[in-house]
Amino acid sequence: MTAEGFDAVIVGAGFAGMGAAIQLNRLGFENLAILDREDDLGGTWHVNRYPRLTVDIPTTTYSYWFEPNPYWSRLHAPGDELKSYADHVAEKYDLRRYMRFGTTVESARWDEDSQRWQVALAGGDTLTAQFLITATGYLSQPRIPDIPGIAGFEGRIMHSAKWDGGYSLDGRHVAIIGTGVTAVQLIPELAERAAELTVYQRTPIWVVPRVDFAIPAAVQRLFARFPLSQRLLRVLTDAIAEAGIFTAVVHYNWSKPLNRGAAQVSKLHMFASVRDRATRRKLTPDYDFGCKRTTFSNHYYRTFALPHVHLETTGIAQIEPDGIINGEGRKTVTDTLVLATGFDLWDANFPAIEVIGRAGANLGKWWRENNFQTYEGLSVPGFPNYLNMASPYAFTGASFFTMTEYQMRHMSRLFGELLRRGSDTFEITERASAAFHRRISRRLGDMVFFRGNCATSRSYYFRGNATITRPTSRRNAIRESMRFPLSDYHFS
């Protein structure tokens, strides 16, 4: 069978994948394939549909700078508006023509003879491409807990990333496992509808009040007519969002008082919502603010003051067909089990598919042997014509879009030089990759993950001595994406 050939294969039809396709189009590459295992575009905003899903930073910041949306209904827009925004971007930039849904990529292998990537699909088909870009996001592999007896549960099980909107929770005896960001949004909704709700908490989370409000139609019309007015608001929300990351996470060494202050705000928020001292003790983390993703809610803590909501912190011994046995041997009868257990980032998503580079180098193995390093959050030596967009040391500025757009700038400089030289391949040199990693590693000691008390946080932000967060400012990331030495890459 003859394999289809493309300029580039992009794995993932979320905002990172669409950003990569837009940038490649700007550079003149039109023969693209965007592959996604789901049945539509949008990535996490297509997959996640649970009640009260909202973006947890201002949507003025959580959007492309080059494609503002003046019609957000709220400062923190609901999930369906993010999906509509993704549809709008795909339509405006004519990206659906490249997309193939229900297409699972099993592996990609660099072929030295043809100087092309061989991309193997489930079902046996193969595509070839000059360039390979993986844009599978950070939160794309749902984590299913390995709890004894879970396979034998006879009630309904739903993971937050596979929500069944047609299933009624009214009057149910619901148990939810997990108290991360998703659970903070979901638990108040479950409490409103369930007859009994039991929350199984392994690790408590710091929660601070959310500043949110509806954006009046008149203001939306103003944004549409005078885009500069929305730009000014975005400058403000960008600065606030980055300030939180820059102080609470990146420069913890000099911002400890701010972190402690944020933790006190969370405690006061909890005190105002929950009067029972024992419950407050259970809800209070024993790790520093900033170790896990900052979480905002005006409803989460007060949910635990309701008489039909129960907080379990002794663990789960096993699951029986009709209920859950906690760590003390007490059974709670349950007919609906909600898994807000997050995503398997480090083990299943780095990388999300098998990637084999030059001389049989395996990316997953290489990352684990070399501390998950990447050059500027994109490139890895030994993997020609390959970029991984949601990678270690890539996330910056508190917004996924900030990361995506500085990577698009990096692509513009890199591919522009490739075209200028008339070359066919690029590959980051081992020297440049190692130098970048040494420089980044020197800054890790300032971060809360490695200087603060994060041992009990079970945060997906870091693993060992590696992190997904770039330990620099957003400004630094943008500047370097436009000025990195072209000699750091080998062109041939």
Secondary structure, 3 states (H helix, E strand, C coil): CCCEEEEEEEECCCHHHHHHHHHHHHCCCCCEEEECCCCCCCCHHHHCCCCCCECCCCCCCCCCCCCCCCCCCECCCEHHHHHHHHHHHHHHCCCHHHEECCCCEEEEEEECCCCEEEEEECCCCEEEEEEEEECCCCCCCECCCCCCCHHHCCCEEEEHHHCCCCCCCCCCEEEEECCCHHHHHHHHHHHHHCCEEEEECCCCCCEECCCCCECCHHHHHHHHHCHHHHHHHHHHHHHHHHHHHHHHHHCHHHHHHHHHHHHHHHHHHHHHHCCCHHHHHHHCCCCCCCCCCCEECCCHHHHCCCCCEEEECCCEEEEECCEEEECCCCEEECCEEEECCCECCCCCCCCCCEEECHHHCEHHHHHHHCCCCCECCCECCCCCCEEECCCCCCECCCCHHHHHHHHHHHHHHHHHHHHHHCCCCEEECHHHHHHHHHHHHHHHCCCHHHHCCCCCCCCCCEECCEECECCCCHHHHHHHHHHCCHHHEEEC
